[in-house]
Amino acid sequence: MRVTALLICLLVSFSAFAEDKISGYITGGIFVINSDDKLMVDGDGDKSDFDSLTKIGAMISGEINYALNDRTKIHFGAPRTEIVPKLELGVTSKFMNKTEADVSLLISPIENEWENPYVYDRSKSKAESYGLKIKLKNIGGSGFFAESAAVHRNVADDKAKAAHSSLGRNGYDYELKAGYTLKKGKTFTDFFAKYSRGDRSGSAESFDGFGGGVKVTTLTHDGDFLIFLLSADRVDFDSANPYFDETRKETDYSAMLLYTLNNPFGFKDKFLTFAGGYSAREANTEFFDAETYFAAIGAGLNF
């Protein structure tokens, strides 16, 4: 988060030299999360209730867009139109046939994982992930869209792999998504299906996943927007986990809501953001079951 905040501040400062080409936003706020999840790294691995977590924390995010011309822009940051935004650096371009293409690097240099999540006395380990995402929207002027992504993950001290080679977590995750957008006035409804593949160094951590969902985005004349997402995924792992002698199979559900109010109380170029969500993971092995609630509120500046 510190790296993201520093880069955003530097880019905002740069906007003074290119005011007519720079646009974006920056926001800060607080969040609260309550989760029962034995794999959540923010829990306390040395306590008997290590699978439960209630946390209140601060957050900061933003995005910078630099227009190269009327059809092409460079962007950096976390797009707020994504209900689960990630740090991206990319180029978006619109073509004559109305297709919009985006090629982005996915950047996550500071993550946490358990060294070994399957033992009682656990310690954290640093992790990182980098990848490439390609998105196509309004393909040929239609409502069809498609996305593909490839992300490399690395856990610095993977003691789960040291104990059992089949639990190695380093490797690549791939995802393909395709769908169609229905437009009615200022409401856009995306129906999508996706396939994912985790090609990890351990067969018990490698997986195939299938899922789908619906995302509804509603805009107002004042620029406010509401995003609602429902999704479900089925994930099947390749081989048995040596700690449980079962091959992990799970179904994930999620529902999320994001609302942004622009120019609140007459404050021009300011906004308030409210978010909340619920997710659940149901697995054939109880250890992997999880349930999480979260809520967040933030205030920000458009420029």
C-alpha positions in Angstrom: 0.0 0.0 0.0 2.9 2.4 0.8 4.3 1.8 -2.7 0.9 2.5 -4.3 0.4 5.7 -2.3 3.9 7.0 -3.2 3.5 6.4 -6.9 0.0 8.0 -6.9 1.4 11.1 -5.2 4.2 11.4 -7.7 1.8 11.1 -10.7 -0.5 13.7 -9.2 2.4 16.1 -8.8 3.3 15.5 -12.5 -0.3 16.5 -13.5 0.8 20.2 -13.1 2.9 19.8 -16.2 0.2 18.2 -18.3 -3.1 19.4 -16.9 -5.1 19.1 -20.1 -4.1 15.4 -20.5 -4.2 14.1 -16.9 -7.3 12.8 -15.2 -8.0 10.4 -12.4 -8.9 10.2 -8.7 -7.4 9.5 -5.3 -9.3 8.3 -2.3 -8.8 7.2 1.3 -11.0 5.6 3.9 -11.5 2.9 6.4 -12.7 -0.7 6.1 -13.9 -3.4 8.5 -13.7 -7.1 7.8 -15.0 -10.1 9.7 -13.9 -13.5 8.5 -13.8 -17.2 9.5 -11.1 -18.5 7.1 -8.2 -20.7 8.1 -6.2 -19.5 5.1 -6.5 -15.8 5.8 -3.0 -14.5 6.6 -4.1 -11.6 8.8 -5.4 -14.0 11.4 -3.3 -15.2 14.4 -1.9 -18.5 13.7 -0.7 -19.2 17.2 -4.2 -19.0 18.8 -6.9 -21.6 19.0 -9.3 -19.4 17.1 -6.8 -18.6 14.4 -9.5 -19.1 11.7 -11.5 -16.0 12.9 -10.6 -12.4 12.2 -12.2 -9.0 12.8 -10.1 -6.1 11.6 -10.5 -2.4 11.1 -8.0 -0.6 8.9 -7.1 2.3 6.7 -7.0 2.2 2.9 -5.8 4.4 0.1 -6.2 4.0 -3.6 -6.3 6.0 -6.8 -5.8 6.0 -10.6 -4.1 8.3 -13.1 -5.1 8.5 -16.8 -2.8 10.2 -19.3 -4.4 10.9 -22.7 -2.0 10.3 -25.6 -4.7 11.3 -28.1 -8.5 11.2 -28.5 -8.5 7.3 -28.7 -5.6 6.2 -26.6 -4.7 6.6 -22.9 -2.2 5.3 -20.4 -3.5 4.4 -17.0 -2.0 3.5 -13.6 -3.7 2.6 -10.4 -6.8 0.7 -9.2 -9.8 1.3 -11.5 -12.8 2.2 -9.3 -15.2 0.7 -11.8 -13.9 -2.7 -10.8 -15.6 -3.9 -7.7 -12.4 -5.7 -6.6 -9.8 -3.3 -8.0 -6.1 -4.4 -8.4 -3.1 -2.3 -9.2 -2.7 -2.0 -13.0 -0.4 -0.2 -15.5 -1.7 -0.3 -19.0 -2.8 1.2 -22.3 -6.4 1.5 -23.5 -7.3 2.3 -27.1 -10.5 2.7 -29.0 -10.7 1.5 -32.6 -12.8 2.7 -35.6 -15.1 -0.3 -35.2 -15.9 0.8 -31.6 -13.9 -2.0 -30.1 -12.0 -0.9 -26.9 -8.8 -2.8 -26.1 -6.8 -2.7 -22.9 -3.4 -4.3 -22.2 -2.3 -4.0 -18.6 0.4 -5.2 -16.3 -1.0 -6.5 -12.9 1.3 -5.5 -10.1 1.3 -6.8 -6.6 4.8 -6.7 -5.1 3.9 -6.9 -1.4 1.7 -9.8 -0.3 1.5 -12.1 2.6 1.1 -15.9 2.8 1.4 -18.4 5.5 4.8 -20.3 5.3 2.7 -23.4 5.9 -1.1 -22.9 6.5 -1.6 -26.5 7.6 0.3 -26.4 10.9 -0.8 -25.0 14.3 2.2 -22.8 14.9 2.3 -20.6 11.8 4.4 -17.7 10.6 3.9 -15.3 7.7 6.0 -15.2 4.6 6.3 -12.5 1.9 4.8 -13.2 -1.5 4.4 -11.4 -4.8 2.5 -11.7 -8.0 2.9 -10.1 -11.4 0.9 -10.7 -14.6 -0.6 -9.5 -17.8 -4.3 -8.9 -18.6 -5.9 -8.2 -22.0 -9.5 -6.9 -22.2 -11.7 -6.3 -25.2 -15.0 -4.4 -24.9 -17.7 -3.6 -27.4 -16.2 -6.1 -29.8 -17.1 -4.9 -33.3 -19.5 -2.4 -31.9 -21.5 -5.2 -30.2 -22.1 -5.9 -26.5 -19.7 -8.8 -26.4 -16.5 -8.6 -24.3 -13.6 -10.9 -23.4 -10.7 -10.9 -21.0 -7.7 -13.1 -20.5 -5.0 -12.9 -17.7 -1.9 -14.7 -16.7 -0.3 -14.1 -13.3 2.9 -15.5 -11.8 2.8 -16.1 -8.0 5.8 -16.6 -5.8 5.9 -17.4 -2.0 9.3 -16.4 -0.6 9.5 -19.2 2.1 7.1 -22.0 1.1 7.4 -24.4 4.0 4.3 -26.2 2.9 6.2 -27.3 -0.2 9.2 -28.2 2.0 7.0 -30.5 4.0 5.2 -32.0 1.0 6.2 -31.2 -2.6 2.6 -31.6 -3.8 1.7 -28.4 -1.8 4.0 -26.1 -3.7 2.2 -22.8 -4.3 4.6 -21.1 -6.8 3.5 -21.0 -10.4 1.0 -19.4 -12.8 -2.7 -18.7 -12.7 -4.6 -18.3 -15.9 -8.1 -17.0 -16.5 -10.4 -16.6 -19.5 -13.6 -14.7 -19.3 -16.3 -13.9 -21.9 -19.7 -12.3 -21.8 -22.3 -9.9 -23.1 -23.4 -6.5 -21.9 -27.1 -5.5 -22.1 -27.6 -1.7 -22.1 -30.8 0.0 -21.0 -30.5 3.7 -20.6 -27.7 4.3 -18.2 -27.8 0.7 -16.8 -25.3 -1.9 -18.0 -25.8 -5.5 -17.2 -22.8 -7.9 -17.8 -23.5 -11.6 -18.0 -20.2 -13.6 -18.0 -18.7 -17.0 -17.8 -15.1 -17.9 -17.0 -12.5 -20.6 -16.9 -9.4 -20.6 -14.6 -6.4 -22.8 -14.4 -3.8 -22.8 -11.6 -0.6 -24.4 -12.8 1.4 -24.5 -9.5 4.5 -26.4 -8.6 2.4 -28.7 -6.4 -0.3 -30.9 -7.8 -2.5 -30.5 -4.7 -2.4 -26.7 -5.2 -3.1 -26.9 -9.0 -6.7 -26.6 -10.1 -9.3 -26.1 -12.8 -12.2 -23.7 -12.1 -15.4 -22.8 -13.9 -17.7 -20.0 -12.9 -20.0 -17.2 -14.0 -22.0 -14.3 -12.7 -23.7 -11.0 -13.4 -22.5 -7.4 -12.8 -24.9 -4.4 -12.9 -23.6 -0.9 -13.3 -26.0 2.1 -13.1 -24.9 5.6 -13.8 -26.8 8.9 -13.1 -26.7 12.3 -14.8 -24.6 13.6 -12.0 -21.9 11.0 -12.5 -22.8 8.8 -9.5 -22.6 5.1 -10.1 -23.7 1.9 -8.4 -22.1 -1.5 -9.1 -23.6 -4.8 -8.0 -21.9 -8.2 -8.5 -23.1 -11.7 -8.0 -20.8 -14.6 -8.9 -20.2 -18.3 -8.3 -17.3 -20.6 -9.0 -16.5 -24.3 -8.9 -12.9 -25.3 -8.3 -11.4 -28.8 -8.5 -7.8 -29.5 -7.5 -5.6 -32.0 -9.2 -4.6 -34.4 -6.4 -5.1 -35.2 -2.8 -3.9 -32.9 0.0 -1.4 -35.0 2.1 -2.7 -33.5 5.4 -6.3 -34.6 4.7 -6.0 -37.5 2.2 -8.7 -35.9 0.1 -8.6 -34.0 -3.2 -10.0 -30.6 -2.5 -13.2 -29.5 -4.2 -14.9 -26.3 -3.4 -17.7 -23.9 -4.5 -17.2 -20.1 -4.0 -20.0 -17.6 -3.8 -19.8 -13.8 -3.6 -22.1 -10.7 -3.6 -20.6 -7.2 -3.6 -22.0 -3.7 -3.8 -20.2 -0.4 -4.5 -21.8 3.1 -4.6 -20.0 6.4 -5.4 -21.7 9.7 -4.7 -20.1 12.6 -6.6 -20.1 16.3 -5.4 -21.6 15.5 -2.0 -23.1 18.5 -0.2 -22.1 20.7 -3.1 -18.3 20.0 -2.8 -17.2 20.0 -6.5 -14.8 17.3 -7.7 -15.2 15.4 -4.4 -16.9 12.0 -3.9 -17.9 9.6 -1.2 -17.7 5.8 -1.7 -19.5 3.0 0.1 -18.8 -0.6 -0.4 -19.9 -3.9 1.2 -19.9 -7.6 0.4 -20.2 -11.2 1.4 -18.3 -14.3 0.3 -18.4 -18.0 1.2 -16.4 -21.0 0.4 -17.8 -24.5 0.8 -15.4 -27.4 0.4 -15.5 -31.1 0.8 -12.9 -30.7 3.6 -14.1 -28.6 6.5 -10.7 -27.0 7.0 -11.2 -25.0 3.7 -14.7 -23.7 4.5 -14.8 -19.9 4.9 -17.3 -17.0 5.3 -16.4 -13.3 5.1 -18.2 -10.0 5.5 -16.7 -6.6 4.7 -17.7 -2.9 4.6 -15.8 0.2 3.6 -16.3 4.0 3.4 -14.1 6.5 1.8 -13.8 10.0 0.5 -11.9 11.2 -2.5 -10.9 13.8 -5.1 -11.5 13.7 -8.9 -9.0 15.7 -11.0 
